[in-house]
Each structure stands twice: as C-alpha cells, then as structure tokens.
Amino acid sequence: MKRLTLFYLPLLLVPFLAEAQDKTRIAALENSWNQAELHNDAHAVDLLLADDFVMTVADGYTLDKTQMLASVRDTSYRPDVLQSDNMEVRMYGNTAIVTGSYLEKGKDKGKPFERRGRFTDTWINLAGQWRCVASHFSVKP
C-alpha cells in the first residue's frame, strides 16, 4: 500500500504544479505587455492578444485589437512608468482571470499625467498559447 501511495502521489501533484506554472507565465505576460507599451512595441502586444480582443476603458468605450495596437503605436502617448502591482491570477481550466492595480506616468500629447487604477484581464489558452481576450480598467479618482 505504501508503494502505491508513493507511486500515485507525484501524479496527484502534477495538476497543481501545472497550474502554478501557468499562473507564473500569465503574470510574466502581463509584465511583458507593460514593457511593450512602454516602448511602443505594437508587434509584441499583438502576440499577446487574441484576434477578437476587446478592451473596455475607464470612461466606458471599447477598443478592439486593431484600435489597441494603433494606440500602442501612437508616440504622442509616452509613459515613463507603466507597472502592475498586487496581481492575483485565478485559474479556471484553460482560462485565467488577472486582477491587480496599476500605475502609469508620463506624457500624453505633451502634457504630464499620472493615473492609478485597477484592472481585470481575461486570458485563454488557445492551441497552447496564452492570449488575452478581454481587458477592463478603471481609474482611481
């Protein structure tokens, strides 16, 4: 009996280890997204987003993937700081929900800005690749 337990115990741990790896990967992708936006790297952001991606912004309007990538390319928006904190990744099979807070500082159309807020991103594993399908953020007053 003891030998069977020792044999099956590692098999029972595999799903937990895989989930931990996925959570780490998703958090890294979130940070990569921030870095890509800092450098106006629309190509890098493109690799992170699903084709039917939609973002809902603080004032309620939405951006599709094409509009999001255009905003990343727009050099009139120049963040000096773009960071996410307090990220929590929740796994639901091939779906991950990320919540956290963010800080962005820089210049937008030549004017200095600083914004803090909260975000929720939904990631899905599509054919072995994690892609963000939806994003929402709010600005703290």
C-alpha positions as CSV (number, residue, x, y, z in Angstrom):
1,M,0.0,0.0,0.0
2,K,2.8,2.4,0.9
3,R,4.5,1.8,-2.5
4,L,1.2,2.6,-4.3
5,T,0.9,5.8,-2.4
6,L,4.5,6.8,-3.3
7,F,3.7,6.0,-6.9
8,Y,0.5,7.9,-7.2
9,L,1.3,10.9,-5.0
10,P,3.5,12.6,-7.7
11,L,0.7,12.0,-10.2
12,L,-1.7,13.8,-8.0
13,L,0.7,16.8,-7.7
14,V,1.0,17.3,-11.5
15,P,-2.1,19.4,-11.9
16,F,-1.1,21.7,-9.1
17,L,2.4,22.2,-10.5
18,A,1.0,22.9,-13.9
19,E,-1.4,25.5,-12.5
20,A,1.4,27.2,-10.6
21,Q,3.5,27.3,-13.8
22,D,0.5,28.8,-15.7
23,K,0.0,31.5,-13.0
24,T,3.7,32.4,-13.2
25,R,3.5,32.6,-17.0
26,I,0.4,34.8,-17.0
27,A,2.0,37.2,-14.6
28,A,5.1,37.4,-16.8
29,L,2.9,38.0,-19.9
30,E,1.2,40.9,-18.0
31,N,4.6,42.4,-17.3
32,S,5.7,41.9,-20.9
33,W,2.6,43.8,-22.0
34,N,3.6,46.7,-19.8
35,Q,7.1,46.7,-21.2
36,A,5.9,46.5,-24.8
37,E,3.6,49.5,-24.3
38,L,6.5,51.5,-22.7
39,H,8.4,51.0,-25.9
40,N,5.5,51.5,-28.3
41,D,6.1,47.9,-29.4
42,A,2.8,47.0,-31.1
43,H,4.2,43.8,-32.6
44,A,4.9,42.4,-29.1
45,V,1.4,43.4,-27.9
46,D,-0.1,41.8,-31.0
47,L,1.4,38.5,-29.9
48,L,-0.3,38.7,-26.6
49,L,-3.8,39.5,-27.8
50,A,-6.5,37.2,-29.3
51,D,-7.8,38.3,-32.7
52,D,-11.2,39.1,-31.1
53,F,-9.7,41.0,-28.1
54,V,-11.8,43.8,-26.6
55,M,-10.7,46.4,-24.0
56,T,-13.2,48.4,-22.0
57,V,-11.6,51.6,-20.8
58,A,-12.4,53.8,-17.8
59,D,-15.0,56.0,-19.5
60,G,-16.8,53.1,-20.9
61,Y,-15.8,53.0,-24.5
62,T,-14.2,49.9,-26.1
63,L,-11.2,49.2,-28.2
64,D,-10.8,46.1,-30.5
65,K,-7.4,44.6,-31.2
66,T,-6.7,46.9,-34.2
67,Q,-7.6,50.0,-32.2
68,M,-5.5,48.8,-29.2
69,L,-2.4,48.2,-31.4
70,A,-2.9,51.7,-33.0
71,S,-2.9,53.2,-29.5
72,V,0.3,51.4,-28.7
73,R,2.0,52.7,-31.9
74,D,0.9,56.3,-31.1
75,T,4.0,58.0,-29.9
76,S,2.1,61.1,-28.5
77,Y,1.4,58.8,-25.5
78,R,4.8,58.4,-23.8
79,P,4.6,56.6,-20.5
80,D,7.8,56.7,-18.4
81,V,6.3,54.3,-15.8
82,L,3.8,51.5,-16.5
83,Q,3.6,48.9,-13.8
84,S,1.1,46.5,-12.4
85,D,1.0,45.5,-8.7
86,N,-1.0,43.3,-6.4
87,M,-1.7,40.9,-9.3
88,E,-3.8,37.9,-8.5
89,V,-4.2,35.2,-11.1
90,R,-7.1,32.8,-10.8
91,M,-7.2,29.7,-13.0
92,Y,-10.3,28.1,-14.4
93,G,-9.2,25.3,-16.7
94,N,-7.8,26.9,-19.8
95,T,-8.9,30.4,-18.6
96,A,-7.1,32.8,-16.3
97,I,-8.5,35.9,-14.7
98,V,-6.0,38.5,-13.6
99,T,-6.9,41.4,-11.2
100,G,-4.5,44.0,-10.0
101,S,-3.7,47.6,-9.6
102,Y,-1.6,49.8,-12.0
103,L,0.4,53.0,-12.1
104,E,1.2,54.9,-15.3
105,K,3.1,58.1,-15.5
106,G,4.4,60.1,-18.4
107,K,3.2,62.5,-21.1
108,D,0.1,62.3,-23.3
109,K,0.1,64.7,-26.2
110,G,2.9,66.7,-24.4
111,K,1.0,67.0,-21.1
112,P,2.2,65.2,-18.0
113,F,-0.1,62.7,-16.5
114,E,-0.3,60.2,-13.6
115,R,-3.0,57.6,-13.3
116,R,-3.6,54.8,-10.9
117,G,-6.4,52.3,-11.1
118,R,-7.5,48.7,-11.1
119,F,-7.6,46.2,-14.0
120,T,-9.1,42.8,-14.9
121,D,-7.7,40.8,-17.8
122,T,-9.1,37.5,-19.1
123,W,-6.6,35.1,-20.7
124,I,-7.4,31.9,-22.6
125,N,-5.1,29.2,-23.6
126,L,-5.7,28.9,-27.4
127,A,-3.8,26.0,-29.0
128,G,-1.2,26.0,-26.3
129,Q,-0.6,29.8,-26.3
130,W,-2.0,32.2,-23.7
131,R,-3.8,35.1,-25.3
132,C,-5.7,38.0,-23.6
133,V,-9.3,38.1,-24.9
134,A,-10.6,40.9,-22.7
135,S,-9.3,43.7,-20.6
136,H,-11.0,46.3,-18.4
137,F,-9.5,49.1,-16.4
138,S,-10.8,51.8,-14.1
139,V,-9.1,54.9,-12.8
140,K,-8.9,55.8,-9.2
141,P,-10.3,59.3,-8.5
